[in-house]
Amino acid sequence: MADQKQVIGGPLEIGGRRLSLSRAIRAGDHVYLTGQIPMRDGAVMCDGTIEDQTRAVLDDITATLALAGCTRGDVVKAMVWLTDRADFPGFNAVYGEYFPTDPPARSAVISPLLVDVKVEVEVIAWRPLADDVGAC
């Protein structure tokens, strides 16, 4: 398995529609998560504060990491997109709750998004494959 890529969590669906991307991919010791937008009950979360949306995103990231046998502590890089610069302090406060010590390297940009949400977060985790079981 160490020399192959592995789809984690199956195909991504929003509102019953299957998207042409995977929730996450393991490639060797690295796990690459698709950019996560805030979701509630399988639907895009277009309402709520930046804090609400950030918690929804980071909770979904936590769940996807768990499917790969990883935790937030394994995250080595985070990429963040916000639609409004004024949302950064609220985003950053919640982000700090989820990564209180030894946080990953991070980039953040202000940009329009393809859906009507305030935030999108993508992460890369590093968790060596266990030689004896073939996965972490």
Backbone bond lengths (Angstrom), bond angles and torsions (degrees), N, CA, C in turn:
res aa  C-N    CA-C-N  psi(-1)  N-CA   C-N-CA  omega(-1)  CA-C   N-CA-C  phi
1 M - - - 1.448 - - 1.522 110.91 -
2 A 1.320 119.23 -29.45 1.460 122.11 -175.10 1.523 112.43 -61.30
3 D 1.329 117.81 -22.75 1.458 119.68 -177.46 1.532 112.35 -100.07
4 Q 1.325 117.53 10.53 1.452 121.66 -179.56 1.516 110.27 -125.13
5 K 1.318 115.86 158.69 1.457 118.10 171.96 1.520 107.91 -88.96
6 Q 1.322 115.19 149.76 1.454 121.31 -177.88 1.522 108.73 -129.35
7 V 1.311 117.12 128.33 1.459 121.67 175.55 1.524 108.06 -76.58
8 I 1.329 116.30 131.17 1.461 122.50 -179.18 1.526 108.54 -108.92
9 G 1.310 117.08 129.03 1.460 121.24 172.93 1.509 115.81 79.76
10 G 1.295 118.44 7.45 1.454 120.84 177.77 1.514 113.21 71.31
11 P 1.330 116.01 -175.77 1.466 119.93 -178.10 1.522 110.65 -68.60
12 L 1.296 116.29 152.59 1.454 121.79 179.57 1.521 109.39 -89.09
13 E 1.324 115.65 132.43 1.467 121.54 178.47 1.519 109.07 -126.33
14 I 1.308 115.78 140.92 1.467 122.11 173.82 1.510 107.11 -130.71
15 G 1.325 115.85 123.85 1.456 120.38 179.72 1.518 113.47 58.43
16 G 1.345 116.81 34.14 1.454 121.00 179.93 1.520 114.45 80.70
17 R 1.331 117.21 -2.77 1.463 121.10 -179.67 1.524 109.58 -99.79
18 R 1.314 116.02 124.67 1.462 122.24 179.53 1.529 108.98 -76.21
19 L 1.338 115.87 127.39 1.463 121.50 -179.69 1.525 110.45 -94.92
20 S 1.311 116.27 158.08 1.467 121.23 -177.97 1.526 110.30 -89.32
21 L 1.331 115.73 53.79 1.457 121.94 176.74 1.513 108.91 -156.73
22 S 1.311 115.71 158.87 1.465 121.76 179.33 1.516 109.42 -99.15
23 R 1.318 115.68 149.88 1.467 120.86 177.35 1.533 110.13 -60.32
24 A 1.331 115.50 -42.82 1.469 121.19 178.64 1.514 109.09 -160.24
25 I 1.323 114.96 158.00 1.468 122.34 177.07 1.520 108.33 -132.50
26 R 1.335 115.92 130.27 1.466 119.77 170.57 1.515 106.56 -95.87
27 A 1.316 116.04 130.60 1.467 123.14 174.29 1.520 106.12 -130.05
28 G 1.316 115.76 100.10 1.459 119.64 -175.95 1.515 110.54 64.73
29 D 1.329 116.03 -126.72 1.462 121.06 -177.53 1.527 113.42 -87.12
30 H 1.319 117.69 0.99 1.465 121.59 -178.09 1.528 111.74 -109.24
31 V 1.325 115.42 145.37 1.462 122.43 175.23 1.529 106.58 -123.01
32 Y 1.332 115.63 123.24 1.458 123.09 -177.91 1.527 108.33 -108.35
33 L 1.318 117.01 118.20 1.457 120.61 178.15 1.517 110.25 -96.01
34 T 1.319 115.59 141.64 1.454 121.91 172.39 1.523 108.30 -64.24
35 G 1.318 116.62 149.09 1.455 120.17 175.32 1.516 110.14 -53.33
36 Q 1.336 116.24 126.37 1.464 121.69 -175.87 1.522 109.81 -101.18
37 I 1.317 115.77 128.00 1.452 121.22 172.88 1.528 107.93 -104.84
38 P 1.327 118.15 161.21 1.462 118.96 -179.09 1.520 111.69 -68.28
39 M 1.331 115.21 130.59 1.462 122.52 -179.60 1.527 108.68 -128.53
40 R 1.324 114.90 149.87 1.463 121.28 174.04 1.522 107.20 -140.45
41 D 1.324 116.62 120.39 1.473 121.92 178.75 1.529 111.90 53.40
42 G 1.324 117.07 41.42 1.455 121.91 176.72 1.513 115.82 78.27
43 A 1.337 116.84 5.29 1.469 120.62 179.51 1.524 109.92 -120.11
44 V 1.315 115.71 151.15 1.463 120.84 177.90 1.531 108.60 -62.38
45 M 1.326 115.71 133.53 1.464 122.56 -178.54 1.523 109.16 -91.92
46 C 1.315 116.53 90.41 1.467 121.20 -176.20 1.527 112.62 -83.86
47 D 1.340 117.52 -11.44 1.454 120.53 -179.55 1.520 109.96 -108.36
48 G 1.316 116.54 -175.99 1.454 121.45 178.21 1.515 111.95 92.59
49 T 1.304 114.66 161.74 1.460 122.05 179.40 1.530 109.83 -76.55
50 I 1.307 115.38 169.64 1.470 119.24 175.42 1.531 109.60 -60.65
51 E 1.320 117.37 -34.58 1.465 120.02 178.71 1.527 110.60 -66.14
52 D 1.334 117.59 -43.96 1.467 121.44 177.77 1.524 110.58 -60.59
53 Q 1.333 115.76 -47.74 1.463 119.75 -177.97 1.529 111.36 -66.38
54 T 1.319 117.40 -38.15 1.470 120.21 179.35 1.521 110.56 -65.02
55 R 1.336 117.41 -42.66 1.472 120.43 177.56 1.535 110.86 -61.37
56 A 1.332 116.91 -42.30 1.472 120.06 179.15 1.525 110.22 -60.96
57 V 1.327 116.93 -44.40 1.467 121.60 179.47 1.528 110.57 -62.54
58 L 1.321 116.74 -49.75 1.471 119.70 -175.36 1.526 111.82 -70.74
59 D 1.327 118.39 -29.93 1.470 120.02 173.78 1.524 110.65 -66.28
60 D 1.333 117.41 -41.72 1.470 120.42 178.12 1.526 110.81 -66.98
61 I 1.314 117.53 -38.49 1.466 120.64 176.19 1.520 109.73 -61.95
62 T 1.324 117.51 -43.84 1.462 121.74 178.33 1.530 110.90 -58.27
63 A 1.323 116.47 -44.03 1.472 120.97 -179.79 1.526 111.51 -65.97
64 T 1.321 117.28 -41.56 1.465 120.15 179.25 1.520 110.98 -67.26
65 L 1.321 117.45 -41.13 1.463 120.52 175.99 1.532 110.51 -57.90
66 A 1.331 116.85 -41.02 1.464 120.78 -179.57 1.525 110.99 -61.71
67 L 1.332 117.49 -36.95 1.464 120.44 177.32 1.531 111.65 -61.05
68 A 1.328 116.14 -26.83 1.462 121.42 178.89 1.525 112.06 -94.04
69 G 1.335 117.23 5.18 1.460 120.91 -178.82 1.510 112.60 76.85
70 C 1.324 117.11 24.27 1.460 122.25 -177.10 1.527 110.99 -119.53
71 T 1.316 115.50 168.38 1.458 122.68 175.23 1.523 108.70 -127.96
72 R 1.333 115.81 173.51 1.466 118.90 175.72 1.526 111.03 -60.39
73 G 1.325 117.00 -27.53 1.460 120.62 177.75 1.515 113.41 -64.43
74 D 1.332 117.44 -16.59 1.466 121.80 178.51 1.533 112.46 -89.15
75 V 1.323 117.28 -7.52 1.467 120.56 -178.42 1.520 109.79 -71.08
76 V 1.335 116.22 126.05 1.463 121.55 -179.65 1.525 112.77 -107.36
77 K 1.330 117.61 -18.45 1.465 121.44 -178.11 1.515 109.20 -150.28
78 A 1.326 115.91 136.73 1.465 122.08 174.92 1.524 108.19 -129.19
79 M 1.323 115.18 138.42 1.459 121.78 174.89 1.525 106.36 -119.12
80 V 1.331 116.20 130.05 1.459 121.99 -173.15 1.519 109.76 -124.01
81 W 1.343 115.52 135.08 1.453 121.73 172.48 1.523 107.38 -120.09
82 L 1.319 116.70 127.21 1.457 123.18 174.47 1.523 107.97 -119.00
83 T 1.318 117.02 147.65 1.466 119.29 178.96 1.517 112.01 -89.06
84 D 1.350 117.76 -16.79 1.457 121.49 -176.39 1.527 109.82 -138.87
85 R 1.313 115.95 122.91 1.473 121.44 179.89 1.531 111.06 -55.92
86 A 1.319 117.76 -34.36 1.463 121.94 -178.71 1.528 112.19 -64.28
87 D 1.334 118.57 -18.07 1.461 122.40 179.24 1.527 113.34 -81.99
88 F 1.338 117.34 -10.30 1.465 119.05 -174.66 1.528 113.34 -58.76
89 P 1.336 120.81 -46.53 1.474 118.43 -179.50 1.529 113.36 -58.73
90 G 1.338 117.96 -42.66 1.461 120.66 178.27 1.519 111.79 -65.47
91 F 1.341 116.03 -42.97 1.461 120.21 176.18 1.528 110.06 -59.05
92 N 1.321 115.95 -49.48 1.462 121.31 -174.20 1.528 111.93 -63.25
93 A 1.336 117.58 -36.24 1.464 120.56 178.43 1.527 110.82 -63.40
94 V 1.334 117.24 -45.65 1.466 120.31 179.22 1.524 110.24 -68.32
95 Y 1.315 117.34 -43.36 1.467 121.71 178.85 1.537 109.51 -54.75
96 G 1.322 116.59 -42.47 1.466 121.12 179.19 1.516 113.14 -62.68
97 E 1.336 117.71 -29.23 1.468 121.04 175.86 1.531 110.68 -67.64
98 Y 1.311 116.93 -35.10 1.462 121.89 -176.99 1.531 112.40 -84.88
99 F 1.324 117.05 -23.62 1.467 122.21 178.73 1.529 108.30 -129.69
100 P 1.353 117.63 67.99 1.469 120.23 -172.66 1.529 114.98 -73.49
101 T 1.332 117.59 -27.93 1.462 120.10 179.29 1.521 109.67 -132.78
102 D 1.309 116.41 147.37 1.462 122.61 179.60 1.529 111.79 45.92
103 P 1.334 117.87 55.46 1.467 119.72 -178.00 1.520 111.34 -65.39
104 P 1.326 116.05 157.20 1.465 120.04 179.08 1.532 111.19 -70.35
105 A 1.313 115.56 164.04 1.459 120.22 169.13 1.531 106.47 -61.25
106 R 1.349 116.11 149.09 1.462 117.37 -174.94 1.522 110.47 -148.78
107 S 1.318 114.90 143.13 1.462 122.97 170.28 1.519 106.55 -119.41
108 A 1.336 116.72 146.54 1.463 120.56 176.98 1.519 108.25 -140.65
109 V 1.325 115.52 135.40 1.456 120.74 178.88 1.527 109.64 -134.60
110 I 1.312 115.16 156.60 1.455 122.33 173.48 1.522 106.31 -99.91
111 S 1.346 115.96 126.10 1.457 120.37 -175.60 1.525 109.73 -161.89
112 P 1.326 117.29 148.39 1.466 117.65 170.21 1.530 108.87 -65.72
113 L 1.331 116.52 150.69 1.464 121.23 178.39 1.523 109.13 -113.14
114 L 1.311 116.93 164.65 1.459 121.70 -177.32 1.522 113.04 -75.83
115 V 1.328 117.24 -15.15 1.463 122.13 176.57 1.527 107.93 -126.37
116 D 1.323 116.62 162.94 1.458 122.26 -174.78 1.527 111.25 -83.71
117 V 1.345 115.69 71.93 1.460 122.36 176.41 1.524 107.97 -131.33
118 K 1.324 115.62 170.87 1.460 120.73 -176.95 1.524 113.69 -94.83
119 V 1.351 117.46 -19.61 1.461 119.96 -170.36 1.536 111.10 -150.74
120 E 1.317 114.90 147.86 1.459 123.12 169.56 1.519 106.91 -139.25
121 V 1.326 116.38 138.52 1.465 121.36 -179.41 1.524 108.91 -133.20
122 E 1.313 115.13 133.70 1.471 123.13 176.16 1.522 107.17 -121.96
123 V 1.333 117.51 138.64 1.462 120.16 179.28 1.525 111.54 -131.65
124 I 1.320 113.99 158.03 1.460 123.54 171.78 1.528 106.28 -123.49
125 A 1.327 115.80 129.41 1.463 120.77 177.94 1.517 109.40 -113.57
126 W 1.310 115.60 153.49 1.461 122.41 176.68 1.519 107.80 -125.68
127 R 1.322 114.72 118.62 1.462 121.52 177.80 1.525 106.97 -147.00
128 P 1.345 118.15 107.09 1.460 120.20 -177.83 1.524 112.19 -56.34
129 L 1.301 114.26 139.28 1.456 120.47 173.81 1.522 109.00 -66.66
130 A 1.318 117.23 137.10 1.461 121.29 176.86 1.516 107.43 -77.25
131 D 1.330 116.78 127.33 1.459 121.19 -177.81 1.515 113.27 -60.32
132 D 1.349 116.22 -35.84 1.464 118.22 -173.50 1.535 113.54 -83.63
133 V 1.333 119.50 -19.81 1.443 120.16 -179.12 1.523 113.13 -117.42
134 G 1.326 117.61 -10.54 1.443 121.11 176.00 1.504 115.03 82.07
135 A 1.323 118.25 -1.08 1.465 120.75 177.07 1.522 108.21 -156.92
136 C 1.309 115.14 162.05 1.463 118.80 -179.12 1.518 111.00 -79.82
